Amino acid sequence: MAKRLLEYITVFVCGALAYGACEVISRGGTHISMGLLGGMSMIFIDRLNVLRRNGAFPSVLIMLSASIFITAIEFISGVILNLRLNLGIWDYSEMPLNFAGQICAPFTVLWFGLAFVGILFDDWIREKLFDEPKPIRKPLQIEQRA
C-alpha cells in the first residue's frame, strides 16, 4: 500500500512539474492550477498505461481517452478559475472550434499527441524510479491477430 501511494505521488509530481515546465517554455509562465491538471492527467495516463504495459490496452486508446479526459478537466477548471473566479489563466476565444473560450479542438488534438509523450514518460518513471521491467508492448505496437 505504501509503495502504491509513493508511485501515485511520484507520477503526480512528475506530471505536474513536466506540464508546468512546458507552460513556462511555451508561454513564459504558468499557474499552480496547471500543475494540478498536469499531475491529474499523468495519473490518468499512468493507470491506463499499466494495462498497455501488460499487453491489454493499445496506446492509441490511451491517447484518445487522455485527450478527452484532459479536455474535460480543462473545461471544468476553466469554468471555475476563468469564468467564475475571473483569474484569466487562459482564453481560447480566438481559437477555432472553441467552447466558451475554455476548450478548443486544436488543443484537444495537442493533448492527444502529448498523451503519447506521457506514455513514454510513464514508462521511464516506472523503469528508472520503480525498477519495473520494460513493457511487453512498445508504445505504438499494433496487435497481431492470427
C-alpha positions as CSV (number, residue, x, y, z in Angstrom):
1,M,0.0,0.0,0.0
2,A,2.8,2.5,0.9
3,K,4.6,1.6,-2.4
4,R,1.5,2.2,-4.4
5,L,0.9,5.6,-2.7
6,L,4.6,6.6,-3.4
7,E,4.0,5.6,-7.0
8,Y,0.9,7.8,-7.3
9,I,2.6,10.7,-5.6
10,T,5.7,10.4,-7.8
11,V,3.7,10.1,-11.0
12,F,1.5,13.1,-10.0
13,V,4.5,15.3,-9.1
14,C,6.4,14.4,-12.3
15,G,3.3,15.2,-14.4
16,A,2.8,18.5,-12.5
17,L,6.4,19.6,-12.9
18,A,6.6,18.4,-16.6
19,Y,3.4,20.3,-17.6
20,G,4.4,23.3,-15.6
21,A,7.8,23.3,-17.4
22,C,6.0,23.0,-20.8
23,E,3.9,26.0,-20.0
24,V,6.9,28.1,-18.9
25,I,8.7,27.2,-22.1
26,S,5.8,27.8,-24.4
27,R,4.0,30.7,-22.7
28,G,6.6,32.2,-20.4
29,G,4.8,31.4,-17.2
30,T,2.3,29.1,-15.6
31,H,-0.3,29.0,-12.8
32,I,-0.3,26.4,-9.9
33,S,-3.6,25.0,-11.2
34,M,-1.8,23.9,-14.4
35,G,0.5,21.8,-12.3
36,L,-2.5,20.2,-10.6
37,L,-4.1,19.5,-14.0
38,G,-0.8,18.1,-15.3
39,G,-0.5,15.8,-12.3
40,M,-4.1,14.6,-12.6
41,S,-3.6,13.9,-16.3
42,M,-0.4,12.0,-15.7
43,I,-2.2,9.8,-13.1
44,F,-4.9,9.1,-15.6
45,I,-2.4,8.1,-18.3
46,D,-0.4,6.0,-15.8
47,R,-3.5,4.0,-14.8
48,L,-4.3,3.2,-18.4
49,N,-0.6,2.6,-19.2
50,V,-0.5,-0.2,-16.7
51,L,-2.9,-2.1,-18.9
52,R,-0.8,-1.3,-22.0
53,R,2.4,-2.5,-20.3
54,N,0.6,-5.8,-19.7
55,G,-0.5,-6.1,-23.3
56,A,-4.2,-5.4,-22.6
57,F,-4.7,-1.8,-23.9
58,P,-3.4,-0.2,-27.0
59,S,-1.6,3.2,-26.9
60,V,-4.0,4.9,-29.3
61,L,-6.9,4.3,-26.9
62,I,-4.8,5.7,-24.0
63,M,-4.1,8.8,-26.2
64,L,-7.8,9.2,-27.2
65,S,-9.0,8.7,-23.6
66,A,-6.4,11.1,-22.3
67,S,-7.3,13.8,-24.8
68,I,-10.9,13.5,-23.8
69,F,-10.1,13.5,-20.1
70,I,-7.7,16.5,-20.3
71,T,-10.2,18.5,-22.3
72,A,-12.9,17.7,-19.8
73,I,-10.9,18.7,-16.7
74,E,-9.6,21.8,-18.7
75,F,-13.2,22.8,-19.3
76,I,-14.3,22.2,-15.6
77,S,-11.3,24.1,-14.2
78,G,-11.7,26.8,-16.8
79,V,-15.3,27.4,-15.8
80,I,-14.3,27.6,-12.2
81,L,-11.0,29.5,-12.5
82,N,-11.5,31.7,-15.5
83,L,-15.2,32.3,-15.7
84,R,-16.3,32.2,-12.1
85,L,-13.2,33.5,-10.3
86,N,-12.0,35.7,-13.2
87,L,-8.4,34.6,-12.9
88,G,-7.8,34.7,-16.7
89,I,-5.3,31.9,-16.8
90,W,-6.2,31.0,-20.4
91,D,-8.6,32.1,-23.0
92,Y,-9.2,30.2,-26.3
93,S,-11.8,32.7,-27.6
94,E,-9.7,33.4,-30.6
95,M,-9.1,29.7,-31.4
96,P,-11.2,27.9,-33.9
97,L,-13.9,25.5,-32.6
98,N,-13.7,26.8,-29.1
99,F,-16.4,26.4,-26.4
100,A,-16.8,29.4,-24.0
101,G,-13.1,30.2,-24.6
102,Q,-12.1,27.4,-22.2
103,I,-11.6,24.4,-24.6
104,C,-11.0,24.1,-28.3
105,A,-10.4,21.4,-30.9
106,P,-6.8,22.3,-31.7
107,F,-5.8,21.8,-28.1
108,T,-7.7,18.6,-27.8
109,V,-5.6,17.3,-30.7
110,L,-2.5,18.6,-28.9
111,W,-3.5,16.7,-25.8
112,F,-3.8,13.5,-28.0
113,G,-0.1,14.0,-29.1
114,L,1.1,14.9,-25.6
115,A,-0.5,11.8,-24.2
116,F,2.0,9.7,-26.3
117,V,4.8,11.7,-24.6
118,G,3.0,10.9,-21.3
119,I,3.1,7.2,-22.1
120,L,6.8,7.3,-22.7
121,F,7.4,9.4,-19.6
122,D,5.3,7.0,-17.5
123,D,7.4,4.1,-18.9
124,W,10.6,5.9,-18.0
125,I,9.3,6.6,-14.4
126,R,8.3,3.0,-13.9
127,E,11.6,1.6,-15.3
128,K,14.0,4.1,-13.7
129,L,12.4,5.0,-10.4
130,F,10.5,1.9,-9.6
131,D,12.7,-0.8,-11.2
132,E,9.8,-2.2,-13.3
133,P,10.7,-4.2,-16.4
134,K,10.2,-2.8,-19.9
135,P,6.7,-3.2,-21.2
136,I,5.6,-6.2,-23.1
137,R,4.4,-4.0,-26.0
138,K,6.2,-1.0,-27.4
139,P,4.2,2.3,-27.3
140,L,2.7,2.1,-30.8
141,Q,3.0,-1.7,-31.5
142,I,0.0,-3.0,-33.3
143,E,-1.5,-6.2,-32.0
144,Q,-1.1,-9.1,-34.4
145,R,-4.2,-11.3,-34.9
146,A,-3.9,-14.9,-36.0
